[in-house]
């Protein structure tokens, strides 16, 4: 660890790359699940790809996408451990009828580029280490974080109609009539009495979305506690995991809030013409993971009311699947406009080890199935499509690993073919736009935000 204000040694990398032990060790490592050059292996992989031959007459007029970025910054040079967390959320609604106008002589016209979307940024700020909220005496950092999360969800109405907290409530009631929460007061009878360590049960109709109290100790509790984000707080080492988990679930809540808003006004026709693109897989990881079942159920129920399946999918820019795709692209002559459904037998044979405790990959976190799509322009996309069933029933594996069950497949592939661009490698227009507006630059952006924060703290 460096000392305070210690500058990095600009020549230290020479010692590393010339280290004899390092050179010896490097020869002892290999890439996990590398794709061999064995002809049978390559032929087996190639045979898994299917030509995208299904046609779609469905018209998508708009794309909604959301992205986030987060950082932690110190508020005092003398107390560098006192930090706040900042998360930016960028949501974009893109009018596809204007896509063609952004190109001029092979280049992107900046003015047209800015005209084709409406972008909105939400910002979440909370103490993450060694700080508390000024106006809430008696609160420790953990309680301050819980309150900031609740306030953000309660006060954020991305489209000036329904709060993110109401959307969370709507998600939960899709499956559950009640929630189980653990009181965060360490002195509460539910935590002290060894016979009473079950989570407390609360009826959703009774508590609604307003703060309520623990029946045993009277401490304030929140509906947002159901996501268990506060359990990612580490009072000794900081809370970067909290910001990551918060970003992930909130991205989905913002997208679902659009759907909630349109459903409120019965805009079924409009909803059927929007594609929702998530930056990353359709999954909820970590403490909030259980909400993935509610999202799956909710999206299928909305589709039934609309009269056709919603177009809701994720695109992953990095990860094991993207790395695997890059490996096989170099070794195979993949036919353009083809796809591979990554079922578990393929995944565990060529990409990663099978889980020890669950029958299926991502059983506790995923609500979509991964596909490798090699576009008509020979670009690689890792796409997660919503599962074609609303729950993980006994015939789950039989259904989700059947490519013919995905009615939205031709619509999604046609859309990706139409909106891919060259701004980033293998990028598509809305995700690139969203990332552009959400990203907090580490240099100089971080320094600018840090100075701003220090000037405005009491």
Beta strands, then each sheet from edge to edge (+ up, - down):
strand 1: 50-51
strand 2: 62-74
strand 3: 83-95
strand 4: 103-104
strand 5: 107-108
strand 6: 117-129
strand 7: 178-181
strand 8: 200-203
strand 9: 212-213
strand 10: 220-221
strand 11: 274-279
strand 12: 311-316
strand 13: 338-341
strand 14: 368-374
strand 15: 380-386
strand 16: 420-421
strand 17: 427-428
sheet 1: 1+ 13- 14+ 15- 12+ 11+ 2+ 3- 6+
sheet 2: 4+ 5-
sheet 3: 7+ 8-
sheet 4: 9+ 10-
sheet 5: 16+ 17-
end
